[in-house]
């Protein structure tokens, strides 16, 4: 069994497709919340308690839900049968002025969410392998569906957020790594980042960028899965 998203449409019953959506939504919600909590906790470890005092170091979904990023955007992707499903939660508030070493710490905080999603993808792979060793697995098994989406969604979230397009996390990493002159020029793009991101999504350019990287990461996770199942 592979981890790549299967082509759903012609052979799936309506009930199965609805069950997939029902199981997919909590996985997506947990994944985007874990991403933001990781940002907030990393900031806290770097000396900034803004997220903590704002009540954002919690897995309660209510403080994290962003109407567009958590609900509308993923719904649009599902309605249009997008080859990938992503979303985001409300960004946690941070104050870089409180960081002990602002440049380094901002990179650390930016990468924390990506690391959380990659960690969840690996954990989902390990648990899926253990599950496959204990129980007979079928494509319509609820746990199989949740494990596979736990892997796929978190891989996509990690890759998506690593892109150097404002306001994604990768843009802040790149900003701090660029020489001062280039960094200042790059920072001028930040107010237009969301428009650029939507343009990349609508033209399919973002899929062309993400899918090869996704394929490589899923290949590595498939190798891990096979190793666990064959133990």
Secondary structure per residue as TSV (DSSP state, phi and psi in degrees):
chain	resnum	aa	ss	phi	psi
A	1	X	-	360.0	132.6
A	2	X	-	-101.6	167.1
A	3	X	-	-97.0	-9.7
A	4	X	S	-67.3	151.3
A	5	X	-	-67.9	128.3
A	6	X	-	-76.5	153.1
A	7	X	-	-74.6	110.4
A	8	X	-	-81.3	-36.8
A	9	X	T	-61.3	-70.2
A	10	X	T	-61.7	-31.4
A	11	X	T	-96.9	-8.3
A	12	X	S	-87.2	138.7
A	13	X	-	-75.3	161.2
A	14	X	H	-60.5	-42.2
A	15	X	H	-63.0	-40.3
A	16	X	H	-67.2	-41.1
A	17	X	H	-62.5	-41.4
A	18	X	H	-65.7	-37.6
A	19	X	H	-65.3	-39.9
A	20	X	H	-58.9	-44.4
A	21	X	H	-63.8	-43.0
A	22	X	H	-60.9	-38.8
A	23	X	H	-79.8	-28.0
A	24	X	H	-72.5	-38.9
A	25	X	H	-60.3	-49.7
A	26	X	H	-64.3	-31.0
A	27	X	H	-65.3	-46.0
A	28	X	H	-61.7	-45.6
A	29	X	H	-61.2	-47.0
A	30	X	H	-62.3	-39.4
A	31	X	H	-66.8	-42.6
A	32	X	H	-72.9	-31.8
A	33	X	H	-69.2	-42.7
A	34	X	H	-59.3	-37.8
A	35	X	H	-59.0	-48.3
A	36	X	H	-72.2	-37.9
A	37	X	H	-62.1	-38.2
A	38	X	H	-62.7	-41.6
A	39	X	H	-58.1	-49.3
A	40	X	H	-64.6	-40.0
A	41	X	H	-69.1	-39.8
A	42	X	H	-62.0	-42.1
A	43	X	H	-61.8	-40.7
A	44	X	H	-61.5	-41.2
A	45	X	H	-68.2	-23.5
A	46	X	T	-91.6	3.8
A	47	X	T	108.8	-1.6
A	48	X	-	-108.8	114.6
A	49	X	-	-98.5	15.8
A	50	X	H	-57.9	-47.9
A	51	X	H	-63.9	-39.2
A	52	X	H	-62.2	-48.4
A	53	X	H	-73.2	-16.1
A	54	X	T	-88.6	2.3
A	55	X	T	73.7	26.9
A	56	X	-	-101.4	-2.3
A	57	X	S	-90.3	59.5
A	58	X	S	-143.7	152.7
A	59	X	-	-96.7	7.2
A	60	X	-	-64.1	120.3
A	61	X	G	-67.7	-24.2
A	62	X	G	-58.7	-45.3
A	63	X	G	-69.4	-13.5
A	64	X	T	-101.6	-16.9
A	65	X	-	-67.2	127.9
A	66	X	-	-110.0	122.6
A	67	X	I	-54.3	-43.7
A	68	X	I	-79.9	-52.2
A	69	X	I	-71.9	-32.2
A	70	X	I	-94.4	-24.7
A	71	X	I	-119.6	-60.2
A	72	X	I	-69.2	-49.0
A	73	X	H	-63.0	-48.5
A	74	X	H	-61.0	-36.5
A	75	X	H	-63.4	-40.6
A	76	X	H	-63.3	-39.8
A	77	X	H	-64.3	-39.8
A	78	X	H	-68.9	-42.4
A	79	X	H	-62.8	-38.0
A	80	X	T	-88.6	7.8
A	81	X	T	54.1	45.8
A	82	X	-	-61.1	146.3
A	83	X	S	-71.7	-5.4
A	84	X	-	-142.4	158.3
A	85	X	-	-127.2	120.3
A	86	X	-	-140.0	168.3
A	87	X	-	-169.7	-173.7
A	88	X	-	-153.7	158.1
A	89	X	-	-98.8	173.0
A	90	X	-	-62.5	126.1
A	91	X	-	-57.9	139.4
A	92	X	-	-72.4	142.6
A	93	X	-	-75.6	131.3
A	94	X	-	-134.1	155.4
A	95	X	-	-125.2	97.7
A	96	X	G	-58.6	-19.7
A	97	X	G	-64.1	-18.7
A	98	X	G	-90.0	-8.5
A	99	X	-	-66.3	146.2
A	100	X	S	-70.5	-39.9
A	101	X	S	-131.7	89.1
A	102	X	H	-49.7	-50.6
A	103	X	H	-63.0	-53.5
A	104	X	H	-61.7	-45.2
A	105	X	H	-67.2	-34.4
A	106	X	H	-65.4	-37.8
A	107	X	H	-64.3	-44.5
A	108	X	H	-60.2	-45.4
A	109	X	H	-65.8	-40.9
A	110	X	H	-63.4	-39.7
A	111	X	H	-79.9	-14.9
A	112	X	H	-62.8	-41.4
A	113	X	H	-65.5	-40.9
A	114	X	H	-63.2	-43.4
A	115	X	H	-62.3	-37.6
A	116	X	H	-62.5	-43.7
A	117	X	H	-67.7	-40.2
A	118	X	H	-64.7	-38.8
A	119	X	H	-62.2	-41.7
A	120	X	H	-66.0	-35.9
A	121	X	H	-63.8	-42.7
A	122	X	H	-67.2	-43.9
A	123	X	H	-61.1	-43.2
A	124	X	H	-61.9	-38.8
A	125	X	H	-64.1	-45.7
A	126	X	H	-63.1	-46.6
A	127	X	H	-64.2	-37.4
A	128	X	H	-64.2	-41.7
A	129	X	H	-62.9	-43.5
A	130	X	H	-62.4	-43.2
A	131	X	H	-61.0	-42.9
A	132	X	H	-65.6	-28.0
A	133	X	H	-76.2	-19.7
A	134	X	H	-102.2	-40.4
A	135	X	S	-119.8	149.6
A	136	X	-	-67.0	134.6
A	137	X	-	-110.0	137.5
A	138	X	-	-133.2	161.8
A	139	X	T	-68.1	-21.5
A	140	X	T	-101.0	13.0
A	141	X	-	-75.9	132.4
A	142	X	H	-61.2	-41.4
A	143	X	H	-68.2	-37.5
A	144	X	H	-60.2	-45.2
A	145	X	H	-61.4	-44.1
A	146	X	H	-69.3	-39.5
A	147	X	H	-63.6	-44.3
A	148	X	H	-64.5	-41.1
A	149	X	H	-71.8	-31.4
A	150	X	H	-60.4	-35.2
A	151	X	H	-76.1	-53.1
A	152	X	H	-63.5	-47.5
A	153	X	H	-64.1	-42.9
A	154	X	H	-70.0	-34.1
A	155	X	H	-63.0	-46.3
A	156	X	H	-64.3	-41.0
A	157	X	H	-62.5	-41.4
A	158	X	H	-64.0	-47.0
A	159	X	H	-66.1	-44.9
A	160	X	H	-57.6	-47.7
A	161	X	H	-73.7	-17.8
A	162	X	H	-80.3	-13.7
A	163	X	S	-63.0	137.9
A	164	X	S	-82.7	51.2
A	165	X	S	-116.9	119.7
A	166	X	T	-59.6	141.2
A	167	X	T	-98.2	23.1
A	168	X	S	-66.5	158.6
A	169	X	H	-58.9	-36.0
A	170	X	H	-61.1	-27.6
A	171	X	H	-67.2	-35.8
A	172	X	H	-72.8	-36.2
A	173	X	H	-62.9	-48.2
A	174	X	H	-62.5	-40.7
A	175	X	H	-56.7	-43.7
A	176	X	H	-76.3	-19.6
A	177	X	H	-90.2	-18.6
A	178	X	S	-74.6	151.8
A	179	X	-	-59.6	155.9
A	180	X	H	-52.8	-47.1
A	181	X	H	-62.2	-46.5
A	182	X	H	-67.4	-36.1
A	183	X	H	-62.4	-42.2
A	184	X	H	-63.7	-41.4
A	185	X	H	-66.2	-41.5
A	186	X	H	-64.8	-37.7
A	187	X	H	-62.5	-26.9
A	188	X	T	-67.9	-17.1
A	189	X	T	-80.8	-16.4
A	190	X	G	-57.5	-40.6
A	191	X	G	-63.6	-19.4
A	192	X	G	-105.6	7.5
A	193	X	H	-62.0	-42.2
A	194	X	H	-64.5	-40.1
A	195	X	H	-63.9	-41.6
A	196	X	H	-63.2	-40.6
A	197	X	H	-62.9	-45.0
A	198	X	H	-63.9	-37.4
A	199	X	H	-63.1	-43.4
A	200	X	H	-63.5	-37.6
A	201	X	H	-68.3	-48.0
A	202	X	H	-68.7	-30.3
A	203	X	H	-85.9	-7.5
A	204	X	T	82.8	0.6
A	205	X	H	-63.9	-35.1
A	206	X	H	-67.7	-34.4
A	207	X	H	-65.7	-41.9
A	208	X	H	-61.4	-33.0
A	209	X	H	-77.8	-44.0
A	210	X	H	-79.2	-37.5
A	211	X	H	-61.7	-41.9
A	212	X	H	-62.8	-38.9
A	213	X	H	-67.2	-42.6
A	214	X	H	-57.2	-44.2
A	215	X	H	-60.4	-40.5
A	216	X	H	-66.2	-46.4
A	217	X	H	-64.4	-42.6
A	218	X	H	-65.9	-33.1
A	219	X	H	-61.0	-44.8
A	220	X	H	-64.8	-40.8
A	221	X	H	-70.0	-34.9
A	222	X	H	-61.5	-39.0
A	223	X	H	-63.1	-41.7
A	224	X	H	-63.5	-43.0
A	225	X	H	-61.5	-45.2
A	226	X	H	-63.8	-37.2
A	227	X	H	-63.5	-39.3
A	228	X	H	-70.6	-42.4
A	229	X	H	-67.1	-32.0
A	230	X	T	-88.6	1.5
A	231	X	-	-65.3	360.0
